[in-house]
Amino acid sequence: MSPEDRNDSPNAASVSWADQLLGFMATTQGKVIAATAVAAIAGVAYKLYNAPPVEGSLVVNVNTATEQQIQTIPKIGAARAALIIAGRPYTSVDDLLRVKGIGRKTLDDVRPYIKVAGDTEKRSQ
């Protein structure tokens, strides 16, 4: 179909040209919706897979753990996690008493979540 045969004027568009255009838009819109759905599912999966561990879910090696992992220890926030990292290395869990803000009571409460050797690992409930 030559440009002369197809009137591109919006006021004189043929029915078949309009149908083709609408069909293309419907196909394109379907692809956009499908792509959006796939992207949304991928985003949720990424967030679930990369979600930070929840408080109390790990036994943390305070000598090797990241700040984020250390923050999973109950009663340990960002400031104390940074102090724990700054005070490395530790040869025993009791060495954490030298960290400002960690006293005997706090240490006794968090002891089940801490170790000084081996890998940080999920805590068995």
N, C-alpha and C positions, 0 to 999 in steps of 0.2 A: 504494500500500500504506500503510495507516494505521499509526501507532505501535502500536495495539492488535494489528493483524494480524502485525506484525513483532515478535517477542519479542527485545528487546535484552539480555536476561539472558545472560551468558556461559555459563551452564549449560544454556540451552535454545535456543541459536542454531540456526537452520535451516541446512540444507546449502546452499541457494541463497545465503543471506546470507553465509555463510562463503566460498563460492566468489567472490562479488562482492568481498568484502574482500581475499581473496588475489589476485584478478585486479588490483585497484587497486594493491596493494602491489607486485606484479610489474612493472606498468607504471611506477609511480613509481620503483622501484628501477632499472629500465632507464634511465629518464631521468636519475637521479642518476649512474649509472655513465657514461653518455654525456657528461654535463656535466663530470664529473670528468676524463674522458679529454681532452675539448676543453681544459679548463683546464690540464692537464698539458702538452699539446702547445704551447699558447700560452705557458706559462711557459718552456719550453725554447727556443722561438723567440725570446722576448724576451731571454733570457740570451745566446743566440748573437749576436743582432743588436747588443746593447748591451755585449757583452763588451769589456773593455779590450784595446787592442792589445797584442800580445806583444812582448817585448824584441827590439829590432833590426828591427822591422817598419816603422818610420817614419823619414823624414828630417824632423827637427823644427826648425821655426823657433823658436829660443829666445826671440825677442822677443814672440811672440804665442801660443805653445803653452800649454796647460793643464798643471798640475802632473802630472796623469796621463800626458799625452803625453810630457812631459820624462822621466818615469820609464821610458819604453820605451828610452831611450838606455842601452846597456850601461854598467855601473859607476855609474849614477846612481840613487840611491834617493830616498826622500822628503826627507831632510835636504838633500842637494845640490840637488834640484829646487827646494826652497824658496829656497836661496841663489841659484840661477840666476835665479829670478823676481825676487828682491829686488835683484839687480844690473843689471836692465834699464835702459836699452837697450844693446845690443851692436852695434857697427858692423862687426865682423869676428869670425870664429870664434875668432881668437887672443885676443880680449877676454875669453874665458872663463878665461884664466889668472889673472885677478884674483879669481876665485871660490875661496874657501878649500876646499882638498881637491882642486882640479884643477891638476895640474902638467903639464909638457910631455908626459910619457909617457901619462898619461890622456887628454889632449887629442888626441894623435896616434891613440890607439886609438879614440876616439869621433868623430873628425872626419867619417867617412863618414855619420854619423847626424845631423849638425847643419848648420844654415844660419841665416843672420840676415835673410834677405829671402824674400818669397813665402810661400806657404801650406805648412803642415805637410802632408805627403803620404806615401802608401805608398811604401816603398822597393822599387825593382825589384831582384829577386834576381839 
